[in-house]
């Protein structure tokens, strides 16, 4: 027994065969040095315009080299985790700690209730003692429709949970399971029960959608539960009292499923909203949940998931306990982060939404440097870290041994009333909530800054990426949704970098230097916009004036440029394919890399400048999780969706016109004058590649007739802007 007790519950392995990567890195570094030597020693001395263009290219390349250096640090020595759930069961089975699970939703239109309850049901069906689980749904939309859907799901769970246990099904989101389930040919029992449970689900789904189409809760349904009375005094979604209902009380002996097994506790919360108070978006919702749950269940572990990200692995909680309950290293772990994965990606990942390289390479690298960031969903927290506690080496936490849930004696109705003040608008006034306690306020990416400050308090984080994905969500299905989402992320990242919480300042002496620099890779996404915009405009415009910004192809100085471009592209493509992508998917990734840097990152950068000047405030935008049938069909066919006018599309289309006109113009100029392209060859190739990248935009302007084509107004307006720019460059 003594020998078994010292065996670790998890192990960490460093990546093997890093020699090739480090050799590649060294070769790129040498090439970059040659490029800078060329830039410095071949600075034009004649025309001012040529000199300025040359210096702009030099400073852009300086930025690219600096950012490349940061990405190398992240990739230098990744680590991988493996858990031993069998050892966990042998030691702690029967004394597992409780877990509080937070599901957050904000808008019943953008985030349909049927999607929300699928996430809730998948979590209720975890392979974990149900009496140890409490699920809290935070409804920041304050919708009685969402509450009704939760009531329906609580009844359906009495059949769904036994079905999951009996047949060990995965995934445990009903919608996802029925979408992929195949009826067995030789198992009549399974076939019968599968058909029965599917019919029950479809009936429930139809009832919810019928009420949604009606736009209100019918009177006969309202009479079925006292909770609907709360909406009699609701003025609007942004002006209402706290609504708190314990839908299933896990302590109640009558709260059982169809097989007499206990059900998890299920709580609905719509925190108080008043127009005169700042509600702090998702961070405010999470902090209200932390306080309310501390009174009802107070589990030592908190999992938070977005409402569109269902649990895909029934053993995720047990995996996480292997980290938190490890005898040697468990006490220093503040949170365990799972990657974001998605189940509605196209074959070639049209909008580069998979984050495969991030989840399979970069976050593993950060894990070895001190821990990954908290990315807002799929994260298991130690409750005390969210309550502001600092880690002290040598102190042992006993919180995992204490079952608060079973000690609460108050009835559900009493708990509902006593907990409502904890979610009121005025509760946080003159407190440390949003500062030193809970999630931090004032930033669009409250998750990243909160995780960073937890690490600065001495806790370390763990990145766990199991073979069977822990959570699966949905990605935007239109280009504009994707660009707007990235704009919010990058705006928040740069805001952190420019604040007192800059990793290089706030993290100095608190977290490893490599982790400080690793954070900068993501916080400086927006800063990439200037160098990227320069490289996709000025070299092309210089073609029209015959200004060369690169060495002749026949010159030896062209070799470092050619090698750097070819080697980094080959490595990037190989890495992308190794992470599970396709070659065409890599090309889509390069296109979105360009589109995001020239639109999302630019607007994020610009908004941060305005915020520093005091003329703009941070805002939180909920990304739509559903699309109409026509949009979905075009997405499945991998047709890029434009459709509606947008300033972002104006920039993209202007750049596409500009590069096309420059490319055609220089080829005509060379043909008319009978010149060889040796001096301008590298610029011509760069311009030609930009034309190829913009193929979907040209198709959207000239070839497509569907509703997803580029708006005519955008096409015309962008063409005028590009013609003016080319005319000025040509003069």
C-alpha positions in Angstrom: 0.0 0.0 0.0 2.9 2.4 0.8 4.5 1.8 -2.5 1.3 2.5 -4.4 0.6 5.7 -2.5 3.8 7.3 -3.8 3.0 6.7 -7.5 2.1 10.0 -9.2 -1.4 10.5 -10.5 0.0 12.2 -13.6 3.2 12.4 -15.5 4.8 15.0 -17.7 6.8 14.2 -20.8 8.9 16.6 -22.9 8.7 16.5 -26.6 11.3 14.4 -28.4 13.3 15.1 -31.6 13.6 18.9 -31.2 16.9 18.9 -33.0 15.3 19.5 -36.4 13.3 22.4 -35.1 16.3 24.0 -33.5 18.4 23.5 -36.6 15.6 25.2 -38.6 15.4 28.0 -36.1 19.2 28.6 -36.3 19.1 28.7 -40.1 16.3 31.2 -40.1 18.1 33.4 -37.5 21.2 33.5 -39.8 19.1 34.4 -42.8 17.4 37.2 -40.9 20.8 38.6 -39.9 21.8 38.6 -43.6 18.6 40.4 -44.5 19.2 43.1 -41.9 22.8 43.5 -43.1 21.5 43.9 -46.7 18.9 46.5 -45.6 21.4 48.6 -43.6 24.2 48.5 -46.2 22.0 49.1 -49.3 19.9 52.0 -48.1 19.0 54.2 -51.1 20.5 57.6 -51.0 18.8 59.2 -54.0 15.1 59.8 -54.0 13.2 60.5 -50.7 10.2 58.3 -51.6 12.5 55.4 -52.3 14.4 55.9 -49.1 11.2 56.1 -47.0 9.8 52.9 -48.7 13.0 51.1 -48.0 13.0 52.1 -44.3 9.4 51.1 -44.0 10.2 47.6 -45.3 13.2 47.5 -42.9 11.1 48.4 -39.8 8.4 46.0 -40.8 10.9 43.2 -41.1 12.3 44.1 -37.7 8.9 43.6 -36.2 8.4 40.3 -38.1 11.7 39.1 -36.8 10.9 40.1 -33.2 7.5 38.4 -33.3 9.0 35.3 -34.9 11.5 35.2 -32.0 8.5 35.2 -29.6 6.9 32.3 -31.4 10.2 30.3 -31.2 10.3 30.7 -27.5 6.7 29.3 -27.2 7.7 26.3 -29.4 11.1 25.6 -27.9 10.3 22.8 -25.5 6.7 21.7 -25.3 5.5 19.2 -22.7 2.7 16.7 -22.6 0.6 15.3 -19.8 -0.8 11.9 -19.1 -3.2 11.0 -16.2 -3.7 7.8 -14.3 -7.3 7.5 -13.4 -7.0 4.0 -12.2 -4.6 5.1 -9.4 -7.1 7.9 -8.6 -9.9 5.5 -8.2 -7.9 3.2 -6.0 -7.0 5.9 -3.6 -10.0 8.3 -3.5 -13.0 6.5 -4.8 -15.9 7.3 -2.5 -14.3 10.5 -1.2 -14.1 12.6 -4.4 -14.6 16.3 -3.9 -17.6 18.2 -5.1 -17.6 20.2 -8.3 -19.5 23.3 -9.2 -20.1 23.8 -12.9 -20.9 27.1 -14.4 -22.6 27.4 -17.8 -22.9 31.0 -19.1 -25.4 32.3 -21.7 -26.2 35.9 -22.6 -28.8 36.0 -25.4 -31.6 33.5 -26.2 -31.6 34.5 -29.9 -27.9 34.3 -30.6 -27.5 31.3 -28.2 -30.7 29.3 -28.7 -32.0 27.5 -25.6 -31.8 24.1 -27.3 -28.1 24.5 -27.6 -27.8 25.7 -24.0 -29.6 22.7 -22.6 -27.5 20.3 -24.7 -24.4 21.6 -23.0 -26.2 21.3 -19.6 -27.3 17.7 -20.2 -23.8 16.7 -21.4 -22.4 18.0 -18.1 -25.0 16.4 -16.0 -24.1 13.1 -17.5 -20.4 13.2 -16.5 -19.0 9.9 -15.2 -18.9 11.3 -11.7 -21.0 10.9 -8.6 -24.1 13.0 -9.3 -24.5 14.0 -5.6 -21.1 15.7 -5.9 -22.1 17.9 -8.9 -23.9 21.2 -8.9 -24.7 22.8 -12.3 -25.4 26.5 -12.4 -26.8 28.2 -15.5 -26.2 31.9 -15.6 -28.7 33.5 -18.0 -27.5 37.1 -18.6 -30.4 37.4 -21.1 -32.9 37.0 -18.2 -35.1 34.9 -20.6 -38.1 33.0 -19.3 -37.7 30.9 -22.5 -34.2 29.8 -21.3 -35.7 29.0 -17.9 -38.4 26.9 -19.5 -35.9 25.0 -21.6 -33.9 24.2 -18.4 -37.1 22.9 -16.8 -37.7 20.7 -19.8 -34.1 19.4 -19.7 -34.4 18.6 -16.0 -37.3 16.2 -16.8 -35.5 14.7 -19.8 -32.4 14.1 -17.7 -34.3 11.5 -15.7 -34.3 9.3 -18.8 -31.1 10.6 -20.5 -28.7 10.0 -17.6 -29.7 6.3 -17.1 -29.4 5.8 -20.9 -25.9 7.2 -20.9 -24.8 5.0 -18.0 -26.4 1.8 -19.4 -24.9 2.0 -22.8 -21.8 4.1 -22.0 -22.5 6.5 -24.8 -20.4 9.4 -26.0 -20.7 12.2 -26.6 -23.3 12.9 -24.0 -24.9 15.9 -25.6 -28.1 14.5 -27.0 -28.0 16.6 -30.2 -24.4 15.6 -30.9 -25.0 11.9 -30.1 -28.1 11.4 -32.2 -26.4 13.2 -35.1 -23.7 10.5 -35.2 -25.4 7.5 -33.6 -25.9 4.4 -35.8 -28.6 1.9 -34.7 -27.1 -1.5 -34.0 -28.2 -4.4 -36.2 -28.0 -7.2 -33.7 -29.0 -5.5 -30.4 -32.7 -5.2 -30.2 -32.7 -3.7 -26.7 -30.3 -0.9 -27.6 -32.2 -0.2 -30.8 -35.5 0.0 -28.9 -34.1 2.2 -26.2 -32.2 4.4 -28.7 -35.4 5.0 -30.6 -37.4 5.7 -27.5 -34.9 8.2 -26.0 -34.5 9.9 -29.4 -38.2 10.4 -29.6 -38.3 11.9 -26.1 -35.6 14.3 -27.1 -37.3 15.3 -30.3 -40.5 15.9 -28.5 -38.8 18.1 -25.9 -37.0 20.0 -28.6 -40.2 20.6 -30.6 -41.9 21.9 -27.4 -39.1 24.4 -26.8 -39.0 25.6 -30.4 -42.8 26.0 -30.5 -42.7 28.2 -27.4 -39.7 30.1 -29.0 -41.7 30.8 -32.1 -44.7 31.9 -30.1 -42.4 34.5 -28.3 -43.9 33.9 -24.9 -44.6 31.2 -22.3 -48.2 30.0 -22.5 -50.3 30.3 -19.4 -50.7 26.5 -18.9 -46.9 26.1 -18.8 -46.4 29.1 -16.5 -48.7 27.4 -14.0 -46.4 24.4 -13.8 -43.6 26.1 -11.9 -43.4 28.9 -9.4 -40.3 30.3 -11.1 -42.3 31.9 -13.9 -43.9 34.3 -11.4 -40.5 36.1 -11.2 -41.0 37.4 -14.8 -44.2 39.2 -13.7 -42.0 42.0 -12.4 -39.3 41.9 -15.1 -39.2 45.2 -16.9 -36.7 44.2 -19.6 -33.6 42.0 -20.1 -31.5 44.8 -18.8 -33.8 45.9 -15.9 -34.9 43.2 -13.5 -34.4 41.7 -10.1 -32.3 38.7 -9.3 -34.0 35.5 -10.5 -32.8 32.4 -8.7 -34.4 29.0 -8.9 -33.1 25.7 -7.7 -34.6 23.5 -10.4 -33.2 20.2 -8.9 -32.1 20.0 -5.3 -29.5 17.3 -5.2 -30.0 16.9 -1.4 -33.6 15.9 -1.9 -34.2 12.1 -1.7 -36.9 12.5 -4.3 -34.5 14.1 -6.8 -33.8 10.8 -8.6 -33.8 9.6 -12.2 -35.9 6.7 -13.7 -33.5 4.2 -12.1 -33.7 5.8 -8.6 -30.2 7.2 -8.9 -29.6 10.7 -7.5 -29.6 13.7 -9.9 -27.1 16.5 -9.8 -28.2 19.9 -8.3 -29.4 22.2 -11.1 -29.7 26.0 -10.5 -30.9 28.8 -12.7 -29.6 32.3 -12.1 -30.3 35.6 -13.8 -28.4 38.2 -11.8 -30.0 41.5 -11.1 -29.6 44.1 -13.9 -30.3 47.8 -13.6 -29.5 50.5 -16.3 -27.5 52.6 -13.8 -25.1 49.8 -13.0 -22.3 48.4 -15.0 -22.9 44.7 -15.2 -19.3 43.8 -16.5 -20.5 41.3 -19.0 -19.3 37.6 -18.6 -16.9 38.5 -15.8 -19.8 39.9 -13.7 -21.9 36.8 -14.4 -19.0 34.5 -13.3 -18.5 36.5 -10.1 -22.1 36.3 -9.2 -22.0 32.6 -9.8 -19.0 32.2 -7.5 -20.8 34.0 -4.7 -24.1 32.2 -5.1 -22.5 28.8 -5.4 -20.4 29.4 -2.3 -23.7 29.5 -0.3 -25.5 26.6 -2.0 -22.7 24.0 -2.6 -19.3 25.7 -2.2 -17.4 22.9 -4.1 -13.6 23.2 -4.0 -13.5 22.9 -7.8 -15.2 25.1 -10.3 -15.6 24.3 -14.0 -16.8 27.0 -16.4 -17.9 26.4 -19.9 -19.6 28.5 -22.6 -23.1 27.5 -23.4 -22.1 26.4 -26.9 -19.3 24.1 -25.8 -20.7 20.7 -24.7 -18.8 18.1 -22.7 -17.4 15.5 -25.1 -15.4 13.3 -22.7 -17.3 11.8 -19.8 -14.1 11.3 -17.7 -12.8 14.9 -17.8 -13.5 15.5 -14.2 -11.6 12.4 -13.1 -8.7 13.5 -15.4 -8.6 16.9 -13.7 -8.6 15.3 -10.2 -5.4 13.5 -11.1 -3.8 16.9 -11.2 -5.5 18.6 -8.3 -5.2 15.5 -6.0 -1.7 14.5 -6.8 0.2 14.2 -3.5 3.4 15.7 -4.7 2.5 18.6 -7.0 -1.3 18.9 -6.7 -1.4 21.7 -4.1 0.4 24.2 -6.4 -2.0 23.8 -9.3 -4.5 26.7 -9.6 -6.4 25.7 -12.7 -6.4 23.1 -15.5 -7.2 24.3 -19.0 -8.6 22.2 -21.8 -8.2 23.3 -25.4 -11.1 24.8 -27.4 -12.2 22.3 -30.1 -15.1 22.5 -32.5 -17.4 20.1 -34.3 -18.7 22.3 -37.1 -15.5 22.9 -38.9 -15.4 22.4 -42.7 -13.0 19.9 -44.2 -10.4 22.6 -45.0 -11.3 24.9 -42.1 -12.5 27.8 -44.3 -12.1 30.6 -41.6 -9.1 29.1 -39.8 -11.1 28.5 -36.7 -9.7 25.2 -35.5 -6.8 26.6 -33.5 -5.0 23.3 -34.1 -1.5 24.8 -34.0 -2.3 26.8 -30.9 -3.8 23.8 -29.1 -1.3 21.2 -30.3 1.9 23.2 -30.2 1.8 26.6 -28.6 -0.1 25.9 -25.4 2.0 22.8 -24.8 5.0 25.1 -25.0 3.5 27.5 -22.5 2.7 24.5 -20.2 6.4 23.8 -19.9 7.2 27.4 -19.2 4.8 27.8 -16.2 1.4 27.1 -17.5 -1.2 28.0 -20.2 -3.5 31.1 -19.9 -7.1 30.8 -18.8 -9.0 31.0 -22.1 -12.5 31.4 -20.8 -14.1 28.0 -21.2 -13.2 24.4 -20.5 -11.3 25.4 -17.5 -11.3 23.7 -14.0 -10.4 26.1 -11.2 -9.5 25.7 -7.6 -12.2 27.8 -6.0 -9.7 29.5 -3.6 -7.7 30.9 -6.5 -10.8 32.7 -7.9 -11.4 34.1 -4.4 -8.0 35.8 -4.4 -5.9 33.4 -2.3 -2.1 33.4 -2.9 -0.2 30.2 -3.1 2.2 29.5 -0.3 4.7 26.7 -0.8 4.4 24.0 1.9 0.8 24.8 2.8 -1.6 21.9 2.3 -5.2 22.5 1.3 -7.8 20.5 3.0 -10.6 21.9 0.9 -10.9 18.8 -1.2 -11.8 16.7 1.9 -14.7 19.0 3.0 -18.3 18.4 1.7 -20.1 21.7 2.2 -23.0 20.5 0.1 -24.1 17.9 2.6 -23.8 20.3 5.6 -26.3 22.9 4.3 -29.5 22.4 6.2 -31.6 25.1 4.7 -34.4 24.2 2.3 -34.2 25.1 -1.4 -36.7 27.9 -1.0 -34.8 29.5 1.9 -31.5 29.2 -0.1 -33.1 30.9 -3.1 -34.1 33.9 -1.0 -30.8 34.2 1.0 -28.7 33.9 -2.1 -30.5 36.6 -4.1 -28.6 39.5 -2.5 -25.3 37.9 -3.5 -26.3 38.4 -7.2 -27.6 42.0 -6.7 -26.2 45.0 -8.5 -25.0 46.8 -5.4 -23.3 43.8 -3.7 -19.9 44.5 -5.1 -19.7 48.2 -4.3 -16.7 49.0 -2.1 -15.5 45.4 -2.3 -12.5 43.7 -3.9 -14.8 41.8 -6.4 -13.5 42.4 -9.9 -10.1 43.5 -8.6 -8.5 41.1 -6.2 -11.4 38.6 -6.0 -13.2 36.8 -8.8 -12.7 37.6 -12.5 -11.2 41.0 -13.2 -13.2 43.8 -14.8 -12.5 46.3 -17.4 -11.1 44.1 -20.2 -12.8 42.3 -23.1 -10.6 39.2 -22.4 -11.3 39.0 -18.7 -10.3 35.3 -18.7 -6.7 35.9 -19.8 -6.0 38.7 -17.3 -7.6 36.7 -14.5 -5.5 33.6 -15.2 -2.4 35.7 -15.5 -2.9 37.3 -12.1 -3.6 33.9 -10.6 -0.2 32.7 -11.9 1.4 35.8 -10.5 0.1 34.9 -7.1 2.3 31.8 -7.1 -0.1 29.2 -8.6 0.8 27.2 -11.7 -1.6 26.1 -14.4 -1.8 22.8 -16.3 -2.7 22.3 -20.0 -4.4 19.0 -20.7 -5.2 17.9 -24.2 -6.5 14.3 -24.1 -6.9 12.1 -27.2 -10.7 12.3 -26.8 -11.5 16.0 -26.7 -12.8 17.3 -23.5 -15.2 19.9 -25.0 -16.6 20.7 -28.5 -18.2 23.9 -29.5 -19.2 25.8 -32.6 -17.3 28.4 -34.7 -18.6 31.3 -36.6 -19.9 30.4 -40.0 -19.4 33.8 -41.7 -16.3 35.8 -42.4 -17.6 38.9 -40.6 -18.5 37.0 -37.4 -15.0 35.5 -37.4 -13.3 38.9 -37.9 -15.4 40.6 -35.2 -14.6 37.8 -32.8 -10.9 38.1 -33.4 -11.2 41.9 -33.1 -12.5 41.5 -29.6 -9.8 39.0 -28.6 -7.0 41.1 -30.0 -8.3 44.3 -28.6 -8.4 42.8 -25.1 -5.0 41.3 -25.5 -3.3 44.6 -26.5 -5.2 46.3 -23.7 -3.6 44.0 -21.2 -0.2 44.6 -22.7 -0.6 48.4 -22.5 -1.9 48.2 -18.9 -0.4 47.7 -15.5 -0.8 44.0 -16.1 1.7 43.8 -18.9 3.5 40.5 -18.4 6.9 42.0 -18.7 6.1 44.4 -15.8 3.5 42.8 -13.6 4.9 39.3 -14.1 8.6 40.3 -13.5 9.9 38.2 -10.6 6.6 36.4 -10.3 6.5 34.1 -13.3 9.3 32.8 -15.5 10.7 35.1 -18.2 9.8 32.6 -20.9 6.2 32.6 -19.7 6.2 36.4 -19.8 7.4 36.4 -23.4 5.0 33.6 -24.3 2.0 35.7 -23.2 3.3 38.5 -25.5 2.8 36.2 -28.5 -1.0 36.5 -28.0 -1.2 39.9 -26.4 0.6 41.5 -29.4 -1.6 40.0 -32.1 -3.1 43.4 -32.8 0.3 45.1 -33.1 1.0 42.9 -36.2 -1.4 45.1 -38.2 1.0 47.9 -39.1 3.8 45.8 -40.5 1.3 43.6 -42.3 -0.6 46.5 -43.8 2.7 48.0 -45.0 3.8 44.8 -46.7 0.6 44.2 -48.5 0.3 47.8 -49.9 3.7 49.6 -50.3 5.7 47.0 -52.2 2.8 46.6 -54.7 2.4 50.4 -55.1 6.2 50.7 -55.5 5.9 48.4 -58.5 4.0 51.1 -60.4 6.9 53.6 -59.9 9.6 51.0 -60.6 11.0 51.3 -57.0 12.7 48.1 -56.0 12.6 47.1 -52.3 14.3 43.7 -52.7 17.6 42.5 -54.2 17.7 41.2 -57.8 16.9 37.6 -58.2 20.3 37.1 -59.8 22.0 38.6 -56.8 23.4 36.5 -53.9 21.6 38.9 -51.6 18.3 37.4 -52.8 19.1 34.0 -51.2 18.4 34.9 -47.6 15.0 36.4 -48.6 14.1 33.4 -50.7 15.3 30.9 -48.1 13.5 32.6 -45.2 10.2 32.8 -47.2 10.4 29.2 -48.5 11.6 27.6 -45.2 9.1 29.3 -43.0 6.3 28.5 -45.4 7.3 24.9 -45.6 7.7 24.6 -41.8 4.3 26.3 -41.3 2.6 24.0 -43.8 4.2 20.9 -42.3 3.3 21.9 -38.8 -0.3 22.6 -39.8 -0.7 19.2 -41.5 1.0 17.5 -38.5 -1.6 19.1 -36.3 -4.4 17.5 -38.3 -5.0 20.0 -41.0 -4.8 19.8 -44.8 -2.6 21.6 -47.3 -5.6 23.5 -48.6 -6.6 24.2 -45.0 -3.1 25.7 -44.5 -3.6 28.0 -47.5 -7.0 29.1 -45.9 -5.1 29.7 -42.7 -2.6 31.9 -44.5 -5.5 33.9 -46.1 -7.2 34.4 -42.8 -3.9 35.3 -41.2 -3.7 38.1 -43.8 -7.4 39.1 -43.4 -7.3 39.2 -39.6 -4.1 41.3 -39.5 -5.4 43.9 -42.0 -8.9 44.2 -40.5 -9.5 42.7 -37.0 -6.1 43.6 -35.7 -6.1 47.0 -37.3 -9.4 48.0 -35.7 -8.3 46.5 -32.4 -5.1 48.5 -32.5 -7.0 51.7 -33.5 -9.6 51.2 -30.7 -6.8 50.8 -28.1 -5.3 54.1 -29.2 -8.7 55.8 -28.9 -9.2 54.2 -25.5 -5.8 55.5 -24.3 -6.9 59.0 -25.5 -10.1 58.6 -23.6 -12.5 58.6 -26.6 -13.5 54.9 -26.6 -14.6 52.2 -24.1 -14.2 48.5 -24.2 -17.3 46.5 -25.2 -18.2 42.8 -25.2 -19.8 41.4 -28.3 -21.5 38.0 -28.2 -20.7 36.0 -31.4 -23.8 34.4 -33.1 -23.8 30.7 -32.7 -26.4 29.9 -35.3 -26.9 30.7 -39.0 -29.8 30.5 -41.5 -30.0 27.5 -43.9 -28.5 29.4 -46.9 -25.5 30.6 -45.0 -25.0 27.1 -43.5 -25.1 25.5 -46.9 -22.6 28.0 -48.4 -20.3 27.4 -45.3 -20.5 23.6 -45.9 -19.5 24.1 -49.5 -16.6 26.3 -48.3 -17.9 29.5 -50.0 -16.7 32.6 -48.2 -19.6 34.6 -46.8 -19.6 38.4 -47.4 -23.3 39.5 -47.9 -23.5 42.6 -45.7 -21.5 45.8 -46.1 -18.8 46.3 -43.4 -15.8 48.6 -43.0 -13.7 45.4 -42.7 -14.9 44.2 -46.1 -14.1 47.7 -47.5 -10.5 47.3 -46.4 -10.1 43.8 -47.7 -11.6 44.6 -51.1 -9.5 47.8 -51.4 -6.4 45.8 -50.8 -7.5 43.1 -53.3 -8.2 45.7 -56.0 -4.9 47.5 -55.2 -2.8 44.3 -55.6 -4.6 43.2 -58.7 -4.2 46.6 -60.4 -0.5 46.8 -59.4 0.1 43.3 -60.7 -1.5 43.9 -64.0 0.0 47.4 -64.3 3.6 46.3 -63.8 3.2 43.3 -66.2 1.9 45.7 -68.9 4.6 48.2 -68.2 7.3 45.6 -68.5 5.7 44.2 -71.7 5.4 47.6 -73.3 9.0 48.7 -72.5 10.5 45.2 -73.2 12.2 45.2 -69.8 13.3 42.1 -67.8 11.7 41.7 -64.4 15.0 40.8 -62.6 15.1 43.9 -60.5 11.4 43.8 -59.5 11.0 40.0 -59.6 10.6 39.4 -55.9 8.0 42.2 -55.5 6.1 40.9 -58.5 6.0 37.4 -57.0 4.8 38.9 -53.6 2.1 40.9 -55.4 1.1 37.8 -57.4 0.8 35.8 -54.2 -1.4 38.4 -52.7 -3.6 38.3 -55.8 -3.9 34.5 -55.3 -4.7 34.8 -51.7 -7.6 37.2 -52.5 -9.2 34.8 -55.0 -12.5 34.5 -52.9 -12.9 38.3 -53.0 -12.6 38.4 -56.8 -15.1 35.5 -57.0 -17.4 37.4 -54.7 -17.2 40.5 -56.9 -17.3 39.0 -60.4 -18.6 35.4 -60.4 -21.0 34.8 -57.5 -24.7 35.6 -57.7 -25.9 34.3 -54.4 -26.7 36.4 -51.3 -23.2 35.7 -49.9 -21.4 37.7 -52.7 -19.5 40.9 -52.0 -22.0 43.8 -51.8 -21.9 45.9 -54.9 -21.5 49.1 -52.9 -18.4 47.7 -51.2 -16.9 46.6 -54.5 -17.5 50.0 -56.2 -16.3 52.0 -53.3 -13.2 49.9 -52.8 -12.3 50.1 -56.5 -12.4 53.9 -56.3 -10.1 53.9 -53.3 -7.7 51.5 -55.0 -7.6 53.5 -58.2 -6.9 56.7 -56.3 -4.0 55.0 -54.4 -2.5 53.6 -57.6 -2.9 56.9 -59.4 -1.0 58.7 -56.6 1.7 56.1 -56.6 2.1 56.3 -60.3 2.5 60.1 -60.4 
